[in-house]
Amino acid sequence: MACTDYHYLSEVNDSSERWKVKVRISRKWNVIDFESQEDTLRIDMVLLDEKGDQVHATIPKRQIMKFSTILHEGDVYFLHKFGVSPVKSNYRPVRHPYRVFLKWDTMIKPATNIRPTFPKFKFDFVEYGDIKLRLKDKTYLTDVYGQLTGFTNVKNVESGTLQEIFLKDKSGSNLKVTLWGRAIEQFPDNIVNSSTSCPVVVVTSLTVKLFDGEYSVSSTTATKLYVNLDISEVASLLMDSNEENTVQLIDASSTAITLEERMVNNRKKLVEIVQTVPYAFIVSLLLCFSKKI
């Protein structure tokens, strides 16, 4: 395969399957069967070209043996002859309108002489104040970054294993990030001992949650976590950080609300409940009851 005359990701669409692109695998993750937690259903990737455009790519299960060991996160490749289809699902990791699928005849060749300007990462960061807008708009997953101020120990709950970390942005706003299952493995165990001040953490591909009036974000199978990544946003926040601040280990019980507490907090008097019911509904209910009498 010749390594010239390749296309940019912004040109890729479903009009052909003979595209040739030069891309870096900026992210790569296994999609695991939810029930077995062992069987790999497919391998997903985020491909990034030299202009900074991204596309979501997939190695289907039947092609995993052929491609999984020759495609490495962080490396740059030429890809030729792959499937392309429009993206119709929600929770997309990137904004490209199409998705790429590797086929049995997809041709792959490692690229050499990579220019220093070829980007390694790209994120679609959402400001903490705008996270609430993502609650109902489920089109895209959410990327965030912030100074790590605290974390809890790993905790086993009915729905799985979780760990909470707490981030602070440049304005001083705080955000809770819940890491589930395999995402916990990406959080460094020695982050307190290895940092004299609060590091800056980037967390990708999150979903937005609302509980008791508080917005937070939770990990997905696509989530990646990076500490003090070499990007401009992280460098700026590190420069503005207070070196006297340290990361705090937070008791998980202090972040949780028991069922009894929720019942007390949400308890209402009968008159308050009646006041929330539309008047027209009460009238229709009384008329219906009187007819039966």
C-alpha positions in Angstrom: 0.0 0.0 0.0 1.4 3.3 -1.0 1.7 5.9 1.8 0.7 8.9 -0.3 -2.5 10.6 -1.5 -4.5 9.8 1.7 -7.7 11.4 2.8 -8.5 13.4 5.9 -11.2 12.2 8.3 -13.4 15.1 7.5 -13.8 13.7 4.0 -14.8 10.2 5.0 -18.4 9.2 4.4 -20.4 6.2 3.3 -20.1 6.8 -0.4 -17.1 4.5 -0.6 -15.2 1.8 1.3 -11.9 2.5 -0.4 -10.8 5.5 1.8 -7.2 5.7 2.8 -6.4 7.7 6.0 -3.4 8.4 8.2 -4.5 8.3 11.8 -3.3 8.0 15.4 -5.1 5.6 17.7 -5.6 8.2 20.5 -7.9 5.9 22.5 -8.7 2.2 22.5 -10.9 0.1 24.7 -12.6 -3.3 24.9 -16.4 -3.4 25.0 -17.1 -6.2 27.5 -20.3 -8.3 27.7 -22.3 -6.8 30.6 -23.5 -10.1 32.0 -20.3 -12.2 31.8 -17.9 -9.3 32.4 -15.4 -11.4 30.5 -16.4 -11.8 26.9 -15.2 -9.0 24.5 -17.9 -8.1 22.1 -15.8 -5.7 20.1 -12.9 -3.3 20.4 -13.6 0.4 19.9 -11.1 3.2 19.1 -10.9 7.0 18.6 -8.9 7.7 15.5 -7.3 11.2 15.2 -5.7 12.7 12.1 -3.1 15.4 11.7 -5.8 18.1 11.2 -7.3 17.3 14.6 -10.4 15.5 13.3 -11.6 12.4 15.0 -13.8 9.4 14.2 -15.1 6.5 16.2 -13.8 3.2 14.8 -14.7 -0.4 15.7 -13.0 -3.8 15.3 -15.9 -6.3 15.2 -15.7 -9.4 17.2 -14.9 -11.6 14.2 -11.9 -9.4 13.3 -10.4 -9.1 16.8 -7.9 -11.9 16.4 -6.6 -10.3 13.2 -6.2 -6.7 14.3 -6.2 -6.3 18.1 -2.5 -7.2 18.5 -1.2 -5.0 15.6 -3.0 -1.8 16.5 -1.6 -0.1 19.5 -2.9 3.0 21.4 -0.8 6.0 20.6 0.7 4.8 17.4 0.0 6.2 13.9 -1.1 4.0 10.9 -2.3 4.1 7.4 -5.7 2.5 7.1 -7.1 1.5 3.7 -10.4 -0.2 2.7 -12.8 -0.1 5.7 -16.5 0.1 6.2 -18.3 3.4 6.9 -21.8 3.9 8.2 -23.8 6.9 9.5 -23.9 7.2 13.3 -27.4 6.8 14.6 -26.9 5.8 18.3 -26.6 8.1 21.3 -23.6 8.4 23.7 -21.1 9.0 20.9 -17.5 9.5 22.0 -16.7 12.0 19.1 -18.7 14.3 16.8 -18.0 12.7 13.4 -21.3 11.9 11.6 -19.9 8.5 10.5 -18.4 5.5 12.1 -15.6 3.3 10.8 -15.5 -0.5 10.8 -12.5 -2.6 10.1 -13.1 -5.5 7.6 -11.4 -8.7 6.8 -9.7 -7.0 3.8 -8.8 -3.7 5.6 -5.1 -2.9 5.0 -3.0 -1.5 7.8 0.6 -0.1 7.7 2.5 1.6 10.5 3.4 5.2 9.6 7.0 6.5 10.1 8.6 9.9 10.3 5.6 11.4 12.2 5.7 15.1 12.5 5.9 16.6 16.0 2.8 18.6 15.2 0.7 15.4 14.7 -1.7 15.6 17.7 -1.8 12.9 20.3 -5.1 13.8 22.0 -8.2 15.8 21.4 -11.1 16.3 23.8 -14.5 17.9 23.8 -14.4 19.4 27.3 -17.7 20.6 28.8 -17.7 23.4 31.4 -19.0 22.4 34.8 -21.8 24.9 34.5 -23.0 23.4 31.2 -23.0 19.8 32.4 -26.7 20.0 33.3 -27.5 20.6 29.6 -26.2 17.1 28.8 -28.7 15.4 31.1 -31.4 15.2 28.6 -29.2 15.5 25.5 -27.7 12.1 25.2 -26.2 12.5 21.8 -22.6 12.7 23.0 -20.6 11.5 25.9 -19.0 14.1 28.1 -15.3 14.9 28.6 -14.1 16.9 31.7 -10.9 17.9 33.4 -10.1 19.5 36.8 -7.8 19.6 39.7 -8.1 16.5 41.9 -9.2 17.5 45.4 -10.3 14.2 46.8 -11.3 10.6 46.3 -12.9 7.8 48.1 -11.7 4.2 48.6 -13.2 1.6 46.3 -16.6 0.5 47.4 -18.7 -2.6 46.5 -22.4 -1.8 46.0 -25.3 -3.9 44.7 -24.8 -2.6 41.1 -21.0 -3.1 41.0 -17.8 -1.6 42.2 -17.3 2.1 42.4 -14.9 4.9 43.4 -15.7 8.6 43.5 -13.2 11.3 42.7 -13.7 15.0 43.1 -12.5 17.7 40.7 -12.3 21.5 40.8 -12.2 23.8 37.8 -10.5 27.1 37.4 -13.5 29.0 38.7 -13.5 26.9 41.9 -16.6 24.9 41.0 -16.6 21.2 42.1 -17.7 18.1 40.3 -18.1 14.5 41.4 -16.9 11.7 39.0 -18.0 8.2 39.7 -15.7 5.5 38.3 -17.3 2.1 37.8 -15.7 -1.3 37.4 -12.7 -1.4 35.1 -12.4 2.4 35.0 -11.2 2.3 38.6 -8.1 0.5 37.4 -7.0 3.7 35.6 -6.9 5.7 38.8 -3.4 5.6 40.2 -3.2 3.9 43.6 -0.2 6.1 44.7 -1.7 9.4 43.6 -1.5 10.9 47.0 2.1 9.9 47.7 3.3 10.8 44.2 1.9 14.3 44.2 3.0 17.2 46.4 0.0 19.2 45.1 -3.3 18.4 43.5 -2.8 16.9 40.0 -5.0 17.7 37.1 -7.1 14.8 35.9 -8.8 14.4 32.5 -11.7 11.9 32.3 -13.4 11.1 29.0 -16.6 9.6 27.7 -18.9 10.2 30.7 -22.6 10.2 31.2 -24.4 12.9 33.3 -26.5 12.0 36.3 -28.8 14.0 38.6 -29.4 12.9 42.1 -30.9 14.9 44.9 -30.5 18.1 42.9 -26.8 17.5 42.3 -25.3 17.0 38.9 -22.4 14.5 38.6 -20.8 12.3 35.9 -20.2 8.6 35.7 -17.8 6.4 33.7 -18.7 4.2 30.7 -16.8 1.4 29.0 -15.3 4.1 26.8 -13.9 6.2 29.7 -10.2 7.0 29.8 -8.5 8.8 32.7 -5.2 10.8 32.4 -3.2 12.5 35.1 -1.2 15.7 34.3 -1.6 15.2 30.6 0.6 17.4 28.4 -2.1 19.6 26.9 -2.7 23.3 27.2 -5.8 23.1 29.4 -4.0 21.0 32.0 -0.9 23.2 31.9 -3.0 26.3 32.5 -4.8 24.8 35.5 -1.5 23.5 37.0 0.0 27.0 36.7 -3.0 28.5 38.6 -3.1 25.8 41.3 -2.1 26.4 44.9 0.9 24.2 45.7 -0.2 24.1 49.4 -3.4 22.1 48.4 -3.2 18.3 48.8 -5.5 15.5 47.7 -7.8 14.3 50.4 -9.0 10.8 51.1 -12.7 11.1 51.7 -14.8 8.7 53.7 -17.3 7.1 51.2 -20.0 7.3 53.8 -19.8 11.1 53.9 -20.8 11.2 50.2 -23.6 8.7 50.4 -27.2 9.3 51.5 -29.0 6.4 53.2 -32.4 5.3 52.2 -33.8 6.5 55.6 -32.2 9.9 55.1 -33.8 10.2 51.7 -37.2 9.2 53.1 -36.9 11.9 55.8 -35.6 14.6 53.4 -38.4 13.9 50.9 -41.2 13.4 53.4 -44.3 15.6 52.8 -47.5 16.4 54.7 -50.8 15.3 53.1 -51.8 18.9 52.4 -48.5 19.5 50.5 -49.2 16.4 48.4 -52.7 17.6 47.6 -51.4 21.0 46.6 -49.2 19.4 43.9 -52.2 17.7 42.3 -54.0 19.7 39.6 -57.4 21.1 40.7 -59.1 19.8 37.5 -58.0 16.2 38.3 -59.3 16.4 41.9 -62.7 17.7 40.6 -62.9 14.9 38.0 -62.0 12.3 40.6 -64.8 13.6 43.0 -67.3 13.5 40.2 -66.4 10.0 39.3 -66.7 8.9 42.9 -70.1 10.6 43.3 -71.5 8.8 40.3 -70.6 5.5 41.9 -72.4 6.4 45.0 
